[in-house]
């Protein structure tokens, strides 16, 4: 499964970076979303992908039986998903304000501080 | 002693306070510090004269092998004595020279700080400590040259001095690091004991080049000599102290200090002899062209520094003896002469010797002091300068390498220096009385005391050279010759050096008589001089500015995508290179993929690609949503239920947010050309491919044991939770979660502020309010 994921993640990164290289600031935001998803997936997949063994301790036991998926990268990715959402909402509102002030979607027209 | 030096910096910082209490007499009060150190040094003399080395240990950063240990042997003692004695005199002198000057406190702060740095430099045993003090002297020198900071020329000279010496300092640092590596120690004493190991080491040549660069820039050796005459923009006490007696000798000190460790090889002998001789001759040659008394003296200082370097290069016992005697003689007479130059400037209002004349009638004492010091400069008996010059000529005759070149240069320097001495001593004081901008009076006692004492010492040591025997023995014992038998005497018998001296006396007198005519002849060389090393320095600075401008324009385009492309290409180069060179990623596909998993992966790819190519905003947002939900599915399939829940929630919120906000924004429009799109596609595709390779490489490598086993085992017993991921978030790594909450809160505040605050509306309201106020 991992090689397939590697290719998927590579494609996601390529798509994200392509969008971030656009002049349109809205496309930049979409690129940012793709990038954070790609990075999360990369962390998750690199730790190894385990089928059907979530890191849960069954009722009445003090530790899970057998091998379970690594919980640490999951915890990291969970934090990252939430933070990515915070960053994204900030960016989206920022873009909206920029549009209100500059009336332009083209980043080349936002190069200077002069209006 | 370390306390005295470090405490000295505190005394320096207190100068403004002392100035408030004592007024201009603060300089005299501060002179007590170097005087006390000099007295302490004098008390150590019996130990030093016995050939022993005084160690004052003090660990500074033991973990880094940096100590502030002071080592006082003959060489360090001589330098420390010069620094403190001349420092005391200069402080007293500057109290008079800058009497009532607005910036006297600032001057006292910097010059005292310099004094302590210089002391630290000559006493330090550790290379790092030495380097720190070395740089401190450069910086304080910069502040002192630029003392008259309203003067453009002074600022420019200060900058030049700083660039040259600190540039050399950089080379020196590299040299020190190599020296420590090659000698396996940071202690100068240990390095000096390992000379043989160093001289055969593979790093010997590069480290020698670096150390010499540092020493040559500091001691104004050709072709770095140009900064020293320009440094004469400093107040005269500074010129007397830093730029003749002490700081510029730091380079020579370093060479002498490292003589046992690095000296004596062919490259050392040839480089030092030739550079020294060239500096000596060009300094003397340039000196006779100037009429400004400070420039005259500055160029003759260049000549003296060249002489010292050359003597270290020759390195025989006679040469080392000559080194010590010449060093002492030069510090004594040049300190005195510079202070006299300050008196002349102070009393007459001009620095041009051709504009002065007949001053001996109004300033008889100054005239006498000048005459004695100048006789020493000229190298005439019975002064110490004569001894220095005789020994110098004798060493040159002994020199093995390039004697044919050095000897004529030394002879040239000798008779030109004699002419310079004559100009300084005779032109201002004899001949017809000339009108000067200010009516001159005899100098006050505070100004004359210093030069008078130094001149007297020149005479005393000249008459009774035997007084110096133990000192010379102690110094040269430390820098190479072992236990040498030294007996200085004024009369060496009728030998070749004496004949050369007599010849130089006649030629020098001739040059002096024809000085005015000679100068106008030499003025014709002006265009040639304009192409000297200083022009090279200027060109270098201009080039630096151009390169900075060019690379700023090239790199700082102001377009986000250019920065991004640059960053990605660098990443690609570095990581890609490491991947391809060090690893061979295998693309072997293990056939363990179920159909539904392949479908989910396909959906992710399709969603991402669709988001890129869709021309409608809604479709693009929907495509991102498809990708996000597919990722949630992946989490479900591969044992991460918490992630799946979070991803689902966040993805839903994101899509709602985008739909709400983005529809207030303009439609997508095509802004880029096909070529640009192709370029971006190539860059993005390459980086994506690299990530794939990177991941495959990581996966094919050896699996390290997980660090989460502890958390898995203890989640229930310690954290009392059955969901291990949750326990990690709120217990094991709770601080991370706290940080995350902060980030979210910050983002929320930002979002709220941007939605609520409208600058235009605020301004409009303000404007309305102001208008209403005007009406009322």
Boltz contact constraints between the chains, C-beta under 6 A:
constraints:
  - contact:
      token1: [A, 1]
      token2: [B, 592]
      max_distance: 6.0
  - contact:
      token1: [A, 1]
      token2: [B, 593]
      max_distance: 6.0
  - contact:
      token1: [A, 2]
      token2: [B, 699]
      max_distance: 6.0
  - contact:
      token1: [A, 3]
      token2: [B, 589]
      max_distance: 6.0
  - contact:
      token1: [A, 4]
      token2: [B, 593]
      max_distance: 6.0
  - contact:
      token1: [A, 4]
      token2: [B, 601]
      max_distance: 6.0
  - contact:
      token1: [A, 6]
      token2: [B, 692]
      max_distance: 6.0
  - contact:
      token1: [A, 6]
      token2: [B, 695]
      max_distance: 6.0
  - contact:
      token1: [A, 6]
      token2: [B, 696]
      max_distance: 6.0
  - contact:
      token1: [A, 7]
      token2: [B, 692]
      max_distance: 6.0
  - contact:
      token1: [A, 8]
      token2: [B, 601]
      max_distance: 6.0
  - contact:
      token1: [A, 8]
      token2: [B, 604]
      max_distance: 6.0
  - contact:
      token1: [A, 8]
      token2: [B, 605]
      max_distance: 6.0
  - contact:
      token1: [A, 10]
      token2: [B, 688]
      max_distance: 6.0
  - contact:
      token1: [A, 10]
      token2: [B, 689]
      max_distance: 6.0
  - contact:
      token1: [A, 10]
      token2: [B, 691]
      max_distance: 6.0
  - contact:
      token1: [A, 10]
      token2: [B, 692]
      max_distance: 6.0
  - contact:
      token1: [A, 11]
      token2: [B, 605]
      max_distance: 6.0
  - contact:
      token1: [A, 12]
      token2: [B, 608]
      max_distance: 6.0
  - contact:
      token1: [A, 13]
      token2: [B, 688]
      max_distance: 6.0
  - contact:
      token1: [A, 13]
      token2: [B, 691]
      max_distance: 6.0
  - contact:
      token1: [A, 14]
      token2: [B, 684]
      max_distance: 6.0
  - contact:
      token1: [A, 14]
      token2: [B, 685]
      max_distance: 6.0
  - contact:
      token1: [A, 14]
      token2: [B, 688]
      max_distance: 6.0
  - contact:
      token1: [A, 15]
      token2: [B, 608]
      max_distance: 6.0
  - contact:
      token1: [A, 15]
      token2: [B, 612]
      max_distance: 6.0
  - contact:
      token1: [A, 17]
      token2: [B, 684]
      max_distance: 6.0
  - contact:
      token1: [A, 17]
      token2: [B, 687]
      max_distance: 6.0
  - contact:
      token1: [A, 18]
      token2: [B, 612]
      max_distance: 6.0
  - contact:
      token1: [A, 18]
      token2: [B, 680]
      max_distance: 6.0
  - contact:
      token1: [A, 18]
      token2: [B, 684]
      max_distance: 6.0
  - contact:
      token1: [A, 19]
      token2: [B, 612]
      max_distance: 6.0
  - contact:
      token1: [A, 21]
      token2: [B, 561]
      max_distance: 6.0
  - contact:
      token1: [A, 21]
      token2: [B, 680]
      max_distance: 6.0
  - contact:
      token1: [A, 23]
      token2: [B, 671]
      max_distance: 6.0
  - contact:
      token1: [A, 23]
      token2: [B, 672]
      max_distance: 6.0
  - contact:
      token1: [A, 26]
      token2: [B, 665]
      max_distance: 6.0
  - contact:
      token1: [A, 30]
      token2: [B, 611]
      max_distance: 6.0
  - contact:
      token1: [A, 33]
      token2: [B, 624]
      max_distance: 6.0
  - contact:
      token1: [A, 34]
      token2: [B, 608]
      max_distance: 6.0
  - contact:
      token1: [A, 37]
      token2: [B, 631]
      max_distance: 6.0
  - contact:
      token1: [A, 46]
      token2: [B, 695]
      max_distance: 6.0
  - contact:
      token1: [A, 46]
      token2: [B, 698]
      max_distance: 6.0
  - contact:
      token1: [A, 49]
      token2: [B, 638]
      max_distance: 6.0
  - contact:
      token1: [A, 50]
      token2: [B, 639]
      max_distance: 6.0
  - contact:
      token1: [A, 53]
      token2: [B, 639]
      max_distance: 6.0
  - contact:
      token1: [A, 54]
      token2: [B, 639]
      max_distance: 6.0
  - contact:
      token1: [A, 54]
      token2: [B, 641]
      max_distance: 6.0
  - contact:
      token1: [A, 55]
      token2: [B, 724]
      max_distance: 6.0
  - contact:
      token1: [A, 55]
      token2: [B, 725]
      max_distance: 6.0
  - contact:
      token1: [A, 56]
      token2: [B, 722]
      max_distance: 6.0
  - contact:
      token1: [A, 56]
      token2: [B, 723]
      max_distance: 6.0
  - contact:
      token1: [A, 57]
      token2: [B, 715]
      max_distance: 6.0
  - contact:
      token1: [A, 57]
      token2: [B, 716]
      max_distance: 6.0
  - contact:
      token1: [A, 57]
      token2: [B, 722]
      max_distance: 6.0
  - contact:
      token1: [A, 62]
      token2: [B, 716]
      max_distance: 6.0
  - contact:
      token1: [A, 62]
      token2: [B, 717]
      max_distance: 6.0
  - contact:
      token1: [A, 63]
      token2: [B, 713]
      max_distance: 6.0
  - contact:
      token1: [A, 69]
      token2: [B, 639]
      max_distance: 6.0
  - contact:
      token1: [A, 70]
      token2: [B, 706]
      max_distance: 6.0
  - contact:
      token1: [A, 70]
      token2: [B, 708]
      max_distance: 6.0
  - contact:
      token1: [A, 71]
      token2: [B, 708]
      max_distance: 6.0
  - contact:
      token1: [A, 71]
      token2: [B, 724]
      max_distance: 6.0
  - contact:
      token1: [A, 71]
      token2: [B, 725]
      max_distance: 6.0
  - contact:
      token1: [A, 71]
      token2: [B, 728]
      max_distance: 6.0
  - contact:
      token1: [A, 72]
      token2: [B, 708]
      max_distance: 6.0
  - contact:
      token1: [A, 74]
      token2: [B, 640]
      max_distance: 6.0
  - contact:
      token1: [A, 74]
      token2: [B, 643]
      max_distance: 6.0
  - contact:
      token1: [A, 74]
      token2: [B, 725]
      max_distance: 6.0
  - contact:
      token1: [A, 75]
      token2: [B, 725]
      max_distance: 6.0
  - contact:
      token1: [A, 75]
      token2: [B, 728]
      max_distance: 6.0
  - contact:
      token1: [A, 75]
      token2: [B, 729]
      max_distance: 6.0
  - contact:
      token1: [A, 77]
      token2: [B, 643]
      max_distance: 6.0
  - contact:
      token1: [A, 78]
      token2: [B, 643]
      max_distance: 6.0
  - contact:
      token1: [A, 78]
      token2: [B, 646]
      max_distance: 6.0
  - contact:
      token1: [A, 79]
      token2: [B, 740]
      max_distance: 6.0
  - contact:
      token1: [A, 81]
      token2: [B, 646]
      max_distance: 6.0
  - contact:
      token1: [A, 81]
      token2: [B, 647]
      max_distance: 6.0
  - contact:
      token1: [A, 81]
      token2: [B, 650]
      max_distance: 6.0
  - contact:
      token1: [A, 83]
      token2: [B, 740]
      max_distance: 6.0
  - contact:
      token1: [A, 83]
      token2: [B, 743]
      max_distance: 6.0
  - contact:
      token1: [A, 85]
      token2: [B, 650]
      max_distance: 6.0
  - contact:
      token1: [A, 86]
      token2: [B, 743]
      max_distance: 6.0
  - contact:
      token1: [A, 86]
      token2: [B, 744]
      max_distance: 6.0
  - contact:
      token1: [A, 86]
      token2: [B, 747]
      max_distance: 6.0
  - contact:
      token1: [A, 89]
      token2: [B, 657]
      max_distance: 6.0
  - contact:
      token1: [A, 89]
      token2: [B, 751]
      max_distance: 6.0
  - contact:
      token1: [A, 90]
      token2: [B, 747]
      max_distance: 6.0
  - contact:
      token1: [A, 90]
      token2: [B, 750]
      max_distance: 6.0
  - contact:
      token1: [A, 90]
      token2: [B, 751]
      max_distance: 6.0
  - contact:
      token1: [A, 92]
      token2: [B, 661]
      max_distance: 6.0
  - contact:
      token1: [A, 93]
      token2: [B, 751]
      max_distance: 6.0
  - contact:
      token1: [A, 93]
      token2: [B, 754]
      max_distance: 6.0
  - contact:
      token1: [A, 96]
      token2: [B, 661]
      max_distance: 6.0
  - contact:
      token1: [A, 97]
      token2: [B, 754]
      max_distance: 6.0
  - contact:
      token1: [A, 99]
      token2: [B, 665]
      max_distance: 6.0
  - contact:
      token1: [A, 105]
      token2: [B, 666]
      max_distance: 6.0
  - contact:
      token1: [A, 106]
      token2: [B, 671]
      max_distance: 6.0
  - contact:
      token1: [A, 107]
      token2: [B, 560]
      max_distance: 6.0
  - contact:
      token1: [A, 111]
      token2: [B, 558]
      max_distance: 6.0
